[in-house]
Amino acid sequence: MRRLWVSAGLVVLLAVLSGLHVWHLNGFTGQLTGLLTQAQELAALEDWEGAARLTRQAKDRWTGHESYLHITLRHTDIDAILVSLDETLAFLEGGEKQPAEYAAVNARLLAQLALLVEAEVPTLTNIL
């Protein structure tokens, strides 16, 4: 009987930790999404330096959480978002400012962040 209670306790603990992870990841990606959305607005106003500064802040936050992210998420997802952040910065810091191409790259990055959280939510689709 004792093994049953220990097993049940472990299952509950794992469920709680999983919920905390999703909650933290949602908040973290929400912060990044806010920064990147503000960067998009600045780029639309042709404030390329401001947009690059906000995108660098987002990248710094992402790389600051890399150890946590590598423990909890798939490495291919993490690497894809890092590559997208670098690509977005390249459009902002390049000599030729192309608003439409930057907007497309930034939109893809925002979608990747949203899908990252969606993949971690324990739904029937994700479990199967």
Secondary structure, DSSP 8 states (H G I E B T S, - for coil): -HHHHHHHHHHHHHHHHHHHHHHHHHHHHHHHHHHHHHHHHHHHTT-HHHHHHHHHHHHHHHHHTHHHHHHHS-HHHHHHHHHHHHHHHHHHHSSS--HHHHHHHHHHHHHHHHHHHHHHS--HHHH-
